[in-house]
Amino acid sequence: MAPVPTVLDDTLLDDPARLAEADTGGLLRAAAMAGAQVRATAEAAAELELSDRLDLGRPRAFVLLSRPGVSRSVIRLLAALFAPSCPVPVVVSDFVPSWIGALDVVFGHTDDPGDHELAASLERAARYGATVVLSGPEDGPIAASVAGKGMLLAPRVPVPSEFAFPRALAAGLLTANSLGLLVADVESLADRLDAEAERDHLAHESFVNPAKTLALRLSGKLPLLWGLDQVAAAVGAHGAFALATHAATVCDVADYHQALVRPALRHAAVASTSERDIFADPEDEPAGARPKVVLLSVRSGPVYRAERNRAEDLFSGAEVLAPADEIEADEPALAGLLALRFELAALYLGLAAGSIGGAGRYAPVTA
């Protein structure tokens, strides 16, 4: 089987007509529906009277169910957002724990209507009296598992499952808001996502389009997505998911402290960000893609600022993505903005490299 093409046609990125023609599956438009997904989820929650039904007092534990797909990074992000100030234990698990009880609240997201393992897990939670909120399809075993027993936030804006991150994030934030565990401005999140989608529109040239700029800087590199805080590291996990999904690009993802305790990769990362000798022989370059350090930052404050300064000193030529430098917003909105930028960058990279687009949704693979 022939490998997926990896040579970037960078001229495509600044040719809106060719980009639109290449994007036969309408994936750029699907990603740009992020703000609409958030608003539709908020409307669904209001119709379900989610706030009133979750007015239960403080739960014993808040269980976040992680499933395949965007759920993995969304749940990790929610846990990172809750952790610093949450007054109850936050438990991340693939399944409902055996100790679940009537004082616990379970939240999960899935895009698989036939996830029988999750369905059985949710049925057990309901049987033991736990409160269940699920973001997922309205048909199939998953929906049946919460029918009459829990609250289902079904999708209202149809997009492929790999673009469900905003909907899942909004559902988790609305659940936490209703429980009094977090105060997140979901309307502002939708507005910020709309603004980011507009900035990253295919009609805007690379030098003013953050997603296209990121795509160009990651092209042909081994991205090292290192989060300077736990929220940023969770967004990095979604960035790696998007880059693998759309651009066949493999990334390293870690929080900054974990990244530093791996000597060989740390050495390669430092070398890749230092000034290169213009007289060096390319034949002496190590084989394989050159590492590209991308430092991600969401949280602000003196501690995080000092950490960022140290990281920028060590990796002097690193790419730094810190949405708080661009806008004023709460952490969920900053995280959502950065996640969307990665999605759109991955799409631009995939379209320009030929790993997506063409005659079908993904480029044909021939024997």
C-alpha positions in Angstrom: 0.0 0.0 0.0 1.3 3.5 -0.9 2.0 5.8 2.0 -0.1 8.9 2.5 1.7 11.9 0.8 3.6 14.1 3.2 5.0 16.8 0.8 3.3 20.1 1.7 1.9 22.1 -1.2 2.1 25.4 0.7 0.7 27.3 -2.3 -2.6 25.7 -1.7 -3.0 27.4 1.7 -3.2 30.9 0.1 -5.4 29.9 -2.7 -9.0 29.9 -1.3 -10.5 28.5 -4.5 -8.2 25.5 -4.5 -8.6 25.0 -0.8 -12.4 24.9 -1.1 -12.1 22.5 -4.1 -9.7 20.2 -2.1 -12.0 20.2 1.0 -14.5 17.9 -0.7 -15.9 16.7 2.7 -16.6 20.2 4.0 -14.3 19.6 6.9 -13.2 23.2 7.3 -16.9 24.3 7.6 -17.6 21.5 10.1 -14.7 22.7 12.3 -15.9 26.3 12.0 -19.3 25.2 13.5 -17.7 25.0 17.0 -19.5 28.1 18.3 -22.8 26.8 16.9 -22.3 23.5 18.7 -21.8 25.2 22.0 -24.9 27.4 21.6 -27.0 24.4 20.6 -25.8 22.4 23.6 -26.7 25.3 25.9 -30.2 25.4 24.3 -30.6 21.6 24.8 -29.5 21.9 28.5 -32.0 24.7 29.0 -34.8 22.7 27.5 -33.8 19.7 29.8 -33.9 22.1 32.7 -30.4 20.8 33.5 -29.7 23.5 36.2 -32.9 22.7 38.1 -32.5 18.9 37.9 -28.9 19.2 39.1 -29.8 21.4 42.0 -28.9 18.5 44.3 -26.5 20.0 46.7 -22.8 19.1 46.7 -22.2 15.6 45.3 -20.0 13.1 47.1 -17.9 12.7 43.9 -18.0 13.9 40.3 -17.1 11.0 38.0 -15.9 11.9 34.4 -16.1 9.0 32.0 -13.4 8.9 29.3 -14.2 7.0 26.1 -12.5 6.7 22.7 -12.4 9.8 20.4 -12.5 13.4 21.4 -13.9 12.3 24.8 -10.4 11.4 26.0 -9.0 14.9 25.7 -12.3 16.6 26.7 -12.5 14.7 29.9 -8.8 15.4 30.6 -9.4 19.1 30.0 -12.5 19.2 32.3 -10.5 17.4 35.1 -7.7 20.0 34.7 -10.2 22.9 34.8 -11.9 21.5 37.9 -9.0 20.3 39.9 -7.6 23.5 41.5 -10.8 24.6 43.2 -13.3 21.8 43.0 -14.8 21.1 46.5 -15.4 17.4 45.8 -13.3 14.6 44.4 -13.1 14.5 40.6 -12.6 10.9 39.3 -11.6 10.2 35.8 -12.4 6.6 34.6 -13.2 4.6 31.6 -16.2 3.1 33.4 -18.4 3.8 36.3 -16.6 2.8 39.5 -17.9 -0.1 41.6 -18.5 2.2 44.6 -20.9 4.5 42.7 -23.9 5.6 44.7 -26.8 7.9 45.1 -24.7 10.9 46.2 -22.5 10.8 43.1 -22.8 12.6 39.7 -21.6 10.9 36.5 -20.8 12.8 33.3 -19.6 11.3 30.1 -19.3 12.0 26.4 -19.3 9.5 23.5 -19.9 9.6 19.8 -20.5 5.9 19.5 -24.2 5.0 19.8 -23.3 1.3 20.0 -20.8 1.6 22.9 -22.2 -1.4 24.8 -19.6 -1.3 27.5 -20.5 2.3 28.3 -24.2 1.6 28.2 -23.8 -1.2 30.7 -21.7 1.1 32.9 -24.3 3.9 32.8 -27.1 1.4 33.6 -25.2 0.3 36.7 -24.8 4.0 37.7 -28.6 4.6 37.4 -29.4 1.3 39.2 -27.4 2.5 42.2 -29.1 5.9 42.1 -26.3 8.1 40.8 -27.2 11.2 38.7 -26.1 10.7 35.1 -25.5 13.4 32.4 -24.5 12.1 29.0 -23.4 13.9 25.9 -24.0 11.5 23.1 -26.2 10.2 20.3 -30.0 10.1 20.8 -30.3 6.6 19.4 -28.9 3.2 20.2 -27.9 1.4 23.4 -26.3 4.5 24.8 -29.4 6.5 24.6 -31.5 3.6 25.9 -29.2 3.3 28.9 -30.1 6.7 30.2 -33.7 6.9 29.0 -35.9 7.9 31.9 -33.0 7.6 34.3 -30.6 10.3 33.3 -30.1 13.4 31.2 -29.0 13.1 27.6 -27.6 16.1 25.7 -27.8 14.9 22.1 -26.1 16.7 19.2 -28.1 19.3 17.3 -25.4 20.5 14.9 -24.4 17.6 12.7 -20.7 17.3 12.3 -18.3 14.3 12.0 -17.4 12.8 15.4 -13.9 14.2 15.4 -15.3 17.7 15.5 -17.5 17.1 18.6 -14.9 18.6 21.1 -16.8 21.9 21.5 -20.1 20.1 22.2 -18.6 17.8 24.7 -16.7 20.6 26.4 -19.9 22.8 26.6 -21.9 19.8 28.1 -19.3 19.2 30.7 -19.1 22.9 31.6 -22.8 23.3 31.9 -23.0 20.2 34.1 -20.3 21.6 36.4 -21.9 25.1 36.4 -25.2 23.5 37.4 -23.6 21.6 40.3 -21.8 24.8 41.5 -18.4 23.2 40.9 -17.3 25.8 38.3 -18.2 29.1 37.0 -17.7 29.1 33.2 -19.2 31.6 30.7 -20.5 29.2 28.0 -21.9 32.1 25.9 -18.5 33.7 25.9 -16.9 30.4 24.9 -19.2 30.3 21.8 -18.4 33.9 20.9 -14.6 33.2 21.2 -14.9 30.1 19.0 -16.8 32.1 16.4 -14.1 34.8 16.4 -11.3 32.2 16.1 -13.1 30.5 13.2 -13.3 33.8 11.4 -9.6 34.6 12.0 -8.8 31.1 10.6 -11.1 31.3 7.6 -9.7 29.9 4.4 -10.0 33.3 2.7 -7.4 34.8 5.0 -3.8 34.5 4.0 -1.2 32.6 6.0 0.5 35.6 7.5 -2.8 36.8 9.2 -4.3 33.4 9.7 -3.1 31.7 13.0 -4.2 28.2 11.9 -2.4 28.4 8.6 0.6 29.8 10.2 0.7 27.0 12.7 0.2 24.4 9.9 3.2 25.8 8.1 5.4 25.8 11.2 4.5 22.2 12.0 5.0 20.9 8.4 7.7 18.3 8.1 8.4 18.5 11.8 7.9 16.2 14.8 5.7 18.4 17.0 6.5 18.3 20.7 3.3 19.7 22.3 4.4 20.5 25.9 1.9 22.1 28.2 3.2 24.6 30.8 0.1 23.9 32.9 -2.3 21.0 33.1 -5.1 22.8 31.1 -2.6 23.5 28.3 -1.4 19.9 28.4 -4.9 18.6 28.0 -5.4 20.9 25.0 -2.1 19.5 23.6 -3.6 16.0 23.8 -6.5 17.2 21.6 -4.0 18.9 19.2 -2.2 15.6 18.8 -5.5 13.9 18.2 -6.4 16.4 15.5 -3.0 16.2 13.8 -3.1 12.5 13.7 -6.7 12.4 12.5 -6.4 14.9 9.6 -2.7 15.2 8.8 -1.2 11.8 9.7 1.2 13.6 12.0 2.5 12.0 15.1 3.2 14.2 18.1 4.7 14.0 21.5 2.4 15.3 24.2 3.4 16.0 27.8 3.2 18.5 30.6 6.4 20.5 30.8 7.8 18.9 33.9 7.3 15.4 32.4 9.0 16.5 29.2 12.1 17.6 31.0 12.8 14.3 32.7 13.4 12.5 29.4 17.0 13.3 28.7 17.4 12.2 25.1 14.3 14.0 23.8 15.0 17.0 25.9 18.5 17.2 24.4 17.1 16.9 20.9 14.5 19.6 21.7 17.1 22.0 23.0 19.3 21.4 19.9 16.3 21.9 17.6 15.5 25.3 19.1 19.1 26.6 19.2 20.7 28.7 16.5 21.6 26.5 13.5 24.9 26.8 11.8 24.3 28.1 8.3 27.5 26.4 7.1 26.5 23.0 8.5 26.4 20.1 6.1 22.8 18.8 5.6 24.3 15.3 5.3 25.3 15.5 8.9 21.7 16.2 10.0 20.1 13.3 11.9 17.6 11.2 10.0 13.9 11.7 10.4 11.7 14.7 11.1 13.3 17.5 13.2 11.6 18.1 16.6 9.5 21.2 16.8 8.9 22.4 20.4 5.5 24.0 20.9 5.0 25.4 24.4 1.3 25.7 25.3 0.1 28.0 28.0 -3.5 28.7 29.2 -3.3 29.6 32.8 -1.9 33.0 33.9 -0.5 34.4 37.1 3.0 34.9 38.6 3.8 31.2 39.0 2.8 30.3 35.5 4.5 33.4 34.1 7.8 32.4 35.8 7.4 28.8 34.5 6.9 30.1 31.0 10.0 32.4 31.2 12.2 29.5 32.3 10.8 27.3 29.4 11.4 30.1 26.8 15.0 30.5 28.1 15.7 26.8 27.8 14.0 26.4 24.4 14.8 29.8 22.9 13.4 29.1 19.5 10.3 27.3 20.5 6.8 28.1 19.2 4.7 29.5 22.1 0.9 29.3 21.9 -0.6 31.4 24.7 -4.1 32.6 23.8 -4.2 34.8 26.9 -1.6 37.0 25.1 -4.2 37.6 22.4 -7.5 38.0 24.3 -9.1 38.3 27.7 -11.2 35.3 28.6 -11.7 32.7 31.2 -9.7 29.4 31.1 -12.4 27.3 29.4 -12.7 29.9 26.5 -8.9 30.1 26.1 -8.6 26.3 26.1 -11.5 26.0 23.6 -9.9 28.6 21.3 -6.6 26.8 21.3 -8.2 23.4 20.6 -10.1 24.9 17.6 -6.9 26.4 16.2 -5.2 23.0 16.4 -8.2 21.4 14.6 -8.1 24.0 11.8 -4.3 23.8 11.5 -4.5 20.1 11.2 -7.1 20.4 8.4 -4.9 22.9 6.5 -1.9 20.7 7.0 -3.8 17.6 5.8 -5.3 19.4 2.8 -2.0 20.8 1.7 -0.2 17.5 2.2 -2.9 15.5 0.6 -3.7 13.2 3.6 -7.3 14.5 3.4 -9.4 15.9 0.6 -9.6 14.9 -3.0 -12.3 12.6 -4.4 -13.5 11.3 -1.1 -13.4 12.4 2.5 -9.9 11.1 2.8 -7.4 10.7 0.1 -7.6 7.3 -1.6 -5.0 4.8 -0.6 -3.9 2.5 -3.5 -2.3 -0.9 -3.4 
